[in-house]
Amino acid sequence: MAHFILTYGYNDTPLRAERRPDHLEHLATLEAAGSLVLAGPLADLSGGIIVLAADDIEAARALVEQDPYTQLDVTKDRVLKEWKITVGLAAR
Protein backbone atom coordinates (compact mmCIF):
# COMPACT_ATOMS: atom_id res chain seq x y z
CA MET A 1 0.00 0.00 0.00
CA ALA A 2 1.39 3.40 -0.99
CA HIS A 3 0.65 6.80 0.54
CA PHE A 4 -0.46 9.88 -1.35
CA ILE A 5 -0.77 13.52 -0.31
CA LEU A 6 -3.49 15.72 -1.73
CA THR A 7 -3.03 19.46 -1.26
CA TYR A 8 -5.66 21.95 -2.32
CA GLY A 9 -7.03 25.46 -1.93
CA TYR A 10 -10.64 26.58 -1.71
CA ASN A 11 -12.74 28.35 -4.30
CA ASP A 12 -14.83 31.24 -3.04
CA THR A 13 -18.21 29.52 -3.01
CA PRO A 14 -21.04 29.03 -0.53
CA LEU A 15 -20.94 25.33 -1.44
CA ARG A 16 -17.98 24.88 0.91
CA ALA A 17 -20.15 25.39 4.00
CA GLU A 18 -23.24 23.81 2.46
CA ARG A 19 -21.49 20.59 1.42
CA ARG A 20 -19.08 20.25 4.36
CA PRO A 21 -21.19 17.49 6.01
CA ASP A 22 -21.04 15.49 2.75
CA HIS A 23 -17.27 16.05 2.51
CA LEU A 24 -16.76 14.89 6.11
CA GLU A 25 -18.99 11.86 5.52
CA HIS A 26 -16.88 10.95 2.50
CA LEU A 27 -13.71 11.22 4.60
CA ALA A 28 -15.27 9.07 7.34
CA THR A 29 -16.11 6.43 4.73
CA LEU A 30 -12.52 6.47 3.49
CA GLU A 31 -11.23 6.17 7.06
CA ALA A 32 -13.50 3.20 7.78
CA ALA A 33 -12.21 1.51 4.61
CA GLY A 34 -8.59 2.11 5.64
CA SER A 35 -7.93 4.55 2.79
CA LEU A 36 -7.66 7.76 4.85
CA VAL A 37 -4.57 8.35 6.96
CA LEU A 38 -5.00 12.03 7.91
CA ALA A 39 -7.05 14.99 6.74
CA GLY A 40 -7.71 18.55 7.72
CA PRO A 41 -7.65 22.21 6.77
CA LEU A 42 -4.60 24.40 7.04
CA ALA A 43 -4.59 26.61 10.14
CA ASP A 44 -5.16 29.74 8.03
CA LEU A 45 -8.12 27.99 6.31
CA SER A 46 -6.68 28.70 2.86
CA GLY A 47 -6.79 25.02 1.91
CA GLY A 48 -6.26 21.55 3.22
CA ILE A 49 -4.23 18.37 3.10
CA ILE A 50 -5.44 14.79 2.84
CA VAL A 51 -3.15 11.76 3.18
CA LEU A 52 -4.50 8.66 1.47
CA ALA A 53 -3.46 5.02 1.40
CA ALA A 54 -4.04 3.36 -1.98
CA ASP A 55 -2.54 0.75 -4.28
CA ASP A 56 -1.42 3.30 -6.88
CA ILE A 57 -1.92 6.88 -8.08
CA GLU A 58 -4.97 5.90 -10.16
CA ALA A 59 -6.70 4.42 -7.11
CA ALA A 60 -5.84 7.51 -5.04
CA ARG A 61 -7.15 9.77 -7.82
CA ALA A 62 -10.42 7.82 -7.86
CA LEU A 63 -10.84 8.43 -4.11
CA VAL A 64 -10.29 12.15 -4.64
CA GLU A 65 -12.79 12.21 -7.52
CA GLN A 66 -15.48 10.72 -5.25
CA ASP A 67 -15.21 13.63 -2.79
CA PRO A 68 -18.17 16.04 -3.00
CA TYR A 69 -15.74 18.95 -2.65
CA THR A 70 -13.95 17.77 -5.81
CA GLN A 71 -17.15 17.04 -7.69
CA LEU A 72 -18.58 20.50 -6.94
CA ASP A 73 -15.30 22.39 -7.52
CA VAL A 74 -15.20 23.57 -3.92
CA THR A 75 -11.46 22.90 -4.03
CA LYS A 76 -8.92 24.25 -6.49
CA ASP A 77 -5.26 23.80 -7.30
CA ARG A 78 -5.47 20.12 -6.34
CA VAL A 79 -2.11 18.36 -6.37
CA LEU A 80 -1.90 14.62 -5.71
CA LYS A 81 1.54 13.07 -5.26
CA GLU A 82 2.89 9.81 -3.93
CA TRP A 83 4.66 10.21 -0.58
CA LYS A 84 7.44 7.86 0.44
CA ILE A 85 7.16 7.77 4.24
CA THR A 86 10.40 6.67 5.88
CA VAL A 87 9.92 7.57 9.56
CA GLY A 88 6.87 7.54 11.84
CA LEU A 89 3.86 5.39 12.60
CA ALA A 90 2.66 5.22 9.00
CA ALA A 91 6.09 3.91 7.91
CA ARG A 92 5.59 0.70 9.88
C-alpha positions as CSV (number, residue, x, y, z in Angstrom):
1,M,0.0,0.0,0.0
2,A,1.4,3.4,-1.0
3,H,0.7,6.8,0.5
4,F,-0.5,9.9,-1.4
5,I,-0.8,13.5,-0.3
6,L,-3.5,15.7,-1.7
7,T,-3.0,19.5,-1.3
8,Y,-5.7,22.0,-2.3
9,G,-7.0,25.5,-1.9
10,Y,-10.6,26.6,-1.7
11,N,-12.7,28.3,-4.3
12,D,-14.8,31.2,-3.0
13,T,-18.2,29.5,-3.0
14,P,-21.0,29.0,-0.5
15,L,-20.9,25.3,-1.4
16,R,-18.0,24.9,0.9
17,A,-20.1,25.4,4.0
18,E,-23.2,23.8,2.5
19,R,-21.5,20.6,1.4
20,R,-19.1,20.3,4.4
21,P,-21.2,17.5,6.0
22,D,-21.0,15.5,2.8
23,H,-17.3,16.0,2.5
24,L,-16.8,14.9,6.1
25,E,-19.0,11.9,5.5
26,H,-16.9,10.9,2.5
27,L,-13.7,11.2,4.6
28,A,-15.3,9.1,7.3
29,T,-16.1,6.4,4.7
30,L,-12.5,6.5,3.5
31,E,-11.2,6.2,7.1
32,A,-13.5,3.2,7.8
33,A,-12.2,1.5,4.6
34,G,-8.6,2.1,5.6
35,S,-7.9,4.6,2.8
36,L,-7.7,7.8,4.8
37,V,-4.6,8.3,7.0
38,L,-5.0,12.0,7.9
39,A,-7.1,15.0,6.7
40,G,-7.7,18.6,7.7
41,P,-7.7,22.2,6.8
42,L,-4.6,24.4,7.0
43,A,-4.6,26.6,10.1
44,D,-5.2,29.7,8.0
45,L,-8.1,28.0,6.3
46,S,-6.7,28.7,2.9
47,G,-6.8,25.0,1.9
48,G,-6.3,21.6,3.2
49,I,-4.2,18.4,3.1
50,I,-5.4,14.8,2.8
51,V,-3.1,11.8,3.2
52,L,-4.5,8.7,1.5
53,A,-3.5,5.0,1.4
54,A,-4.0,3.4,-2.0
55,D,-2.5,0.8,-4.3
56,D,-1.4,3.3,-6.9
57,I,-1.9,6.9,-8.1
58,E,-5.0,5.9,-10.2
59,A,-6.7,4.4,-7.1
60,A,-5.8,7.5,-5.0
61,R,-7.2,9.8,-7.8
62,A,-10.4,7.8,-7.9
63,L,-10.8,8.4,-4.1
64,V,-10.3,12.2,-4.6
65,E,-12.8,12.2,-7.5
66,Q,-15.5,10.7,-5.3
67,D,-15.2,13.6,-2.8
68,P,-18.2,16.0,-3.0
69,Y,-15.7,19.0,-2.6
70,T,-13.9,17.8,-5.8
71,Q,-17.2,17.0,-7.7
72,L,-18.6,20.5,-6.9
73,D,-15.3,22.4,-7.5
74,V,-15.2,23.6,-3.9
75,T,-11.5,22.9,-4.0
76,K,-8.9,24.3,-6.5
77,D,-5.3,23.8,-7.3
78,R,-5.5,20.1,-6.3
79,V,-2.1,18.4,-6.4
80,L,-1.9,14.6,-5.7
81,K,1.5,13.1,-5.3
82,E,2.9,9.8,-3.9
83,W,4.7,10.2,-0.6
84,K,7.4,7.9,0.4
85,I,7.2,7.8,4.2
86,T,10.4,6.7,5.9
87,V,9.9,7.6,9.6
88,G,6.9,7.5,11.8
89,L,3.9,5.4,12.6
90,A,2.7,5.2,9.0
91,A,6.1,3.9,7.9
92,R,5.6,0.7,9.9
